[in-house]
Amino acid sequence: KQKSDKYLTSEILPIELKLMRMKNYLDAGKDRLVYDSLKVEISRIDNNEIKAVALTYFAEAAQNLKKYSDVIHAADQVEALNVSSEKWTKPMTMLLKAKAKYFSGAKSEVKDLIEEAEDNNDLEFKDLIQSQIEWLKRRLDK
């Protein structure tokens, strides 16, 4: 709703259009394309809201490519950003960081991360993020 209102009153920036394409590519499983494109683009973005979204998509692509150190680095960058409208990026990247830690064998650090993601998960994409948190919790309990 927020984005549609914003786009009705102002022009879509080229980087915002690119991020829409990147999300579509992620959904289509084109992780390498998203990873390579955003790896170059992120350093050029000066808007924190847009950068947070780009880093989140980059982290998701990196996760799918099993580049766990890149996931952790991107999540740390999102955590350091001050965002006002794209707040969903923080719990999402905390979740991606928790998954990266889990899959790279650092399982002792996962519980705190998923608790933090869950505590901050009251925004957009709540159900999607929560379902993935629950999936990871079940994995930890095994």
N, C-alpha and C positions, 0 to 999 in steps of 0.2 A: 504494500500500500504506500509506504513512504517513498519508495523509488518511483512508483508510477506518478505520484504527485510531483516529485522533483522533476521528472522528465517531461511532464506536461507544462511546467513553468520555465524550464531552461533546456538548453541544447545538451545532447548526450556528447560527452567528451570522447575523443578518439580512444583514449585508454580505457574508458568505461565500456565502449563497444568491443574493444579487444578482450576485456575480461569476460564479457558475455559469451564471446566466441570460445574463450578458454574453458569456461564452465561447460559449454556444450561439448567440447572436445573431451573433457574429463568424463562426462556422462557417457560418451561414445567409446571410452577406453583408449583414447589417444594420449596416453600419459607421457610418452616421450616427447611429443610435440609440445604439450603444455609445459613440461619441465624445461626443455631447451628454450622455448620462447620467453617464459617468465624469468628464467635465470638471468637473461640479458636485460629484460625490461625493468625489473624491480628497482635497481639502483637509480633509474631515471625518474622514478615516481616521487614527488615531493608532498603529495596530499596523504595524510595519515590514514584516512578512511579507505582510500583506493589502495594504498600500500598494504593495509591489513588484509583486504580481500585478495590481492595478488599473492601475498605470502601464504595465505590459507590455501589457495588453489595450488600454489607451488608445492606446499607441504603435502597435500593430498596426492599430487602426481609423484612426488618423491617417495611417499609411502608405498604407492602401488609399484614403484620400480625398485623397492627395497633399498633405497638410499637413506638409511635411518639417521645418519649424522646430519644430512641436509634437512630432514624433518625437524629434528631437535633444534637446529640453528634457526630455521624459519619460525618455529613456535616461540623461541626466546625473543626474536625480533618483534613478533606481534605483541607479546606480553609487555614489551618496553614502549609500545606506541600508545598514545593517548587518543582514543577514538570515542566519538559521541553517538554515531548512528549505526555503525557496523559492529556493534558489541558482540554479536554472535560469533565473530572470528576468534575471540579469546577462548571460550569453552571448546570450540571446534579444534583449535590448534593445541590446546591442552590435551584433548583426547587423542589427536594424532601423535603428539609427543609421547603419551602413555603407551600407545600401540607400538611406536618405534622402540621404546625402552623394552617393552614386552618381547618383541620379536628379535631384538638384539641381545637378549639374555639378562638385562638389568631389571629383573622382575621385582626386586625389593623396592624400587623407586616408583612403581606403577600405581600402587594403591593411593598414595598421597595425590598423585596427578589426577586420577579419576575422581577422587573426592572433591578436589578443587574444581574440576570441570563440571561436576554435578552441581556444586554449590553455586556456580555462575551460570548455569544453564536455565535461564528463565526468559529467553529472548526468541528471536526468529530461529527456525529450524530446531526447536526444542525437542520435538518427537524424534527426529532423525538422530540428533546427538545423543539423546537419552537411550535410544535403542542400541546404539553402538557402545555406550557406557555399560549397559547391562550385559551385552555380549562379552565385553572384556572382563567384567566382574566374574562371569561364569567361567571364563578361561582361567582366571586366577584361583578360583576355588577348586580346580581339578588337581 
